[in-house]
């Protein structure tokens, strides 16, 4: 096996730095020495799909966020601070309240893993199946196989220290996974950067959601800003008044 850590497109970390403990290969599969191999995290690492699948099965990565794209994997192990956690919570609250106020069917999946075999893998902070597609939302305890299951309508990443990657490589992952919309929440600026995914043509910016008609990005951003000073209940009550009064 030849694994190297990648900075941009430049491979500059040797195998010995990526895997301090020796790993073994049998019949093309990665057999980690006593399942204790420690992978370099929070950067892109060159690996095959089979290596990626074997690595994310290790129990020490149960709480990690895992991605795979163009022959590279990324495992995010960085601790989540209160700013990231707070924005993750409030954006989900606002989306759920919008769905309740408008009578839109929704199913939320938090930190759910999705994959197209051999090609792409992602684990958004939040994802939604919306409307009639709620019935297609996956069940079970394993990674959602998008070879046979439907992609979510909306995928969301919360970006505190990962903004460049969320807007770059991860956006390309979600374009190719076939989600309808991809949102990045910039924690530092209280900004929501929303994209419409265009089949086989990349993505384009949105100012109003199409999978949640009538929900303007500006209203979500105002909610984020208010959450810096007010509690979730106050922000939620304000948001419901705005939505029900159609003053967006």
C-alpha positions in Angstrom: 0.0 0.0 0.0 1.2 3.5 -0.8 -0.5 6.2 1.2 0.7 9.8 1.2 -0.8 12.9 2.7 -1.7 15.6 0.3 -1.4 19.4 0.6 -3.5 20.7 -2.3 -2.3 18.4 -5.2 1.2 18.0 -3.9 2.1 14.7 -2.2 4.6 15.6 0.4 4.2 13.2 3.3 5.8 9.7 3.2 4.0 6.6 4.2 5.9 6.3 7.4 4.5 9.6 8.6 0.9 8.8 7.6 1.0 5.3 9.2 3.4 5.4 12.2 2.5 1.8 13.0 3.0 -0.8 10.2 -0.1 -2.0 8.3 -0.4 -5.2 6.3 -2.0 -6.0 3.0 -3.7 -9.4 2.2 -5.6 -10.1 -1.1 -5.8 -6.4 -1.8 -7.5 -5.5 1.5 -6.0 -3.3 4.2 -5.5 -5.3 7.4 -4.6 -2.8 10.1 -2.2 -4.1 12.7 -4.5 -5.0 15.6 -6.8 -2.3 14.3 -4.6 0.3 16.0 -3.1 2.1 13.0 -3.3 5.9 13.5 -4.0 7.7 10.2 -3.0 11.3 9.7 -6.2 13.3 10.0 -7.7 16.6 9.0 -5.9 16.6 5.6 -6.3 14.8 2.3 -4.5 11.4 2.1 -4.0 9.4 -1.1 -5.7 6.0 -0.8 -7.7 3.5 -2.8 -11.5 3.0 -2.2 -10.9 -0.3 -0.4 -8.4 1.3 1.9 -10.8 4.1 2.7 -13.6 1.6 3.5 -11.3 -0.5 5.7 -10.0 2.6 7.6 -13.4 4.0 8.4 -14.5 0.7 9.9 -11.9 1.1 12.7 -13.6 1.9 16.0 -11.3 4.9 16.7 -13.0 6.7 13.8 -16.6 6.1 14.9 -17.0 9.7 15.7 -14.9 11.1 12.8 -16.3 12.7 9.7 -15.0 10.9 6.6 -14.8 12.0 2.9 -13.4 10.4 -0.2 -12.8 12.1 -3.6 -10.5 11.5 -6.6 -8.4 8.8 -4.9 -8.0 10.8 -1.7 -9.6 10.4 1.7 -10.0 12.9 4.5 -10.9 12.0 8.1 -11.8 15.0 10.3 -11.0 14.4 14.0 -10.7 18.0 15.1 -12.7 18.8 18.3 -15.9 20.7 17.6 -16.1 24.0 19.5 -19.2 25.7 20.9 -19.4 28.2 17.9 -19.5 25.3 15.4 -22.0 23.3 17.6 -24.2 26.4 18.2 -24.5 27.3 14.5 -25.1 23.6 13.6 -28.0 23.6 16.1 -29.6 26.9 15.2 -29.5 26.3 11.4 -31.3 22.9 11.9 -33.8 24.5 14.3 -34.6 27.2 11.7 -35.0 24.8 8.8 -37.2 22.6 10.9 -39.4 25.5 12.0 -39.8 26.6 8.4 -40.9 23.1 7.4 -43.4 23.0 10.3 -44.8 26.5 9.5 -45.2 25.7 5.8 -46.3 22.1 6.2 -43.4 20.7 4.3 -42.5 17.1 4.9 -38.9 16.7 6.0 -36.6 14.1 7.4 -33.3 15.3 9.0 -30.2 13.1 9.2 -27.4 14.3 11.3 -23.8 13.3 10.4 -25.1 10.5 8.1 -22.5 9.0 5.8 -23.2 8.6 2.0 -21.1 6.9 -0.6 -21.0 6.0 -4.3 -19.0 2.8 -4.4 -15.4 3.3 -5.5 -15.9 7.0 -6.3 -17.2 9.4 -3.7 -17.9 9.5 0.1 -19.2 12.3 2.4 -20.6 12.9 5.8 -22.4 16.2 6.0 -23.2 17.9 9.4 -26.8 17.7 8.4 -28.8 16.4 5.4 -32.5 16.5 4.6 -35.0 14.5 2.5 -37.8 16.8 1.6 -41.4 16.5 0.3 -42.5 13.3 -1.3 -38.8 12.1 -1.2 -39.1 11.7 2.6 -40.4 8.2 1.9 -37.0 7.4 0.2 -34.9 8.4 3.2 -32.6 5.6 4.2 -32.8 3.5 7.3 -30.2 1.2 8.9 -26.8 1.5 10.7 -24.4 1.3 7.7 -23.1 3.9 5.2 -25.9 4.9 2.8 -25.1 3.3 -0.6 -26.1 5.9 -3.2 -25.7 3.2 -5.9 -29.1 2.0 -4.8 -30.5 4.7 -2.5 -31.6 8.3 -3.3 -29.3 11.2 -2.5 -30.6 13.8 0.0 -32.2 16.9 -1.3 -30.1 19.2 0.9 -26.6 18.7 2.5 -25.1 21.2 4.9 -21.6 21.7 6.2 -20.8 23.9 9.2 -17.5 25.7 8.5 -15.5 27.1 11.4 -12.0 26.2 10.4 -12.8 24.2 7.2 -14.3 26.9 5.0 -11.9 26.6 2.1 -12.3 22.9 1.9 -16.0 23.1 2.3 -16.3 25.5 -0.6 -13.8 23.6 -2.7 -13.3 19.9 -2.7 -16.4 19.0 -0.6 -18.6 21.1 -2.9 -17.4 19.0 -5.8 -18.1 15.8 -3.8 -21.7 16.9 -3.3 -22.1 17.9 -6.9 -21.1 14.4 -7.9 -23.2 12.7 -5.2 -26.3 14.2 -6.8 -27.8 16.3 -3.9 -30.1 19.1 -5.0 -28.7 21.8 -2.8 -25.5 22.2 -0.8 -25.2 24.9 1.9 -22.0 26.0 3.8 -22.5 27.9 7.0 -19.5 30.2 7.6 -19.4 30.4 11.4 -17.0 33.4 11.5 -19.2 35.6 9.3 -22.6 34.2 10.2 -23.1 33.6 6.5 -24.9 30.9 4.6 -23.4 30.1 1.2 -26.0 28.2 -0.7 -25.6 26.3 -4.0 -28.0 24.7 -6.4 -26.4 21.6 -7.9 -26.9 21.4 -11.7 -26.7 17.9 -13.1 -23.3 17.4 -14.9 -22.7 21.2 -14.8 -21.4 21.9 -11.3 -23.3 24.4 -9.1 -24.4 28.0 -8.8 -25.2 30.3 -5.9 -28.7 30.7 -4.6 -30.3 33.6 -2.6 -33.5 31.5 -2.1 -33.8 27.8 -1.6 -35.5 25.8 -4.3 -36.0 22.6 -2.3 -37.6 24.8 0.5 -39.5 27.3 -1.6 -39.8 30.7 -0.1 -36.9 30.3 2.4 -34.4 33.1 1.7 -30.8 32.8 2.6 -30.9 36.3 4.1 -33.5 35.3 6.6 -31.3 32.4 7.8 -28.3 34.7 8.1 -30.3 37.1 10.2 -31.2 34.2 12.4 -27.6 33.3 12.8 -26.7 36.9 13.7 -29.5 37.0 16.3 -28.4 33.8 17.8 -25.1 35.5 18.8 -27.0 37.5 21.4 -30.3 35.7 22.0 -31.2 32.1 23.0 -32.7 29.6 20.6 -36.2 30.1 21.8 -36.1 33.8 21.2 -34.6 33.3 17.8 -37.1 30.6 16.9 -40.1 32.7 17.9 -38.8 35.6 15.8 -38.2 33.3 12.9 -41.7 31.8 13.0 -43.2 35.3 13.1 -41.2 36.2 10.0 -42.2 33.1 8.1 -45.8 33.1 9.0 -46.1 36.8 8.3 -44.4 36.3 4.9 -42.1 39.2 5.7 -39.0 37.7 4.2 
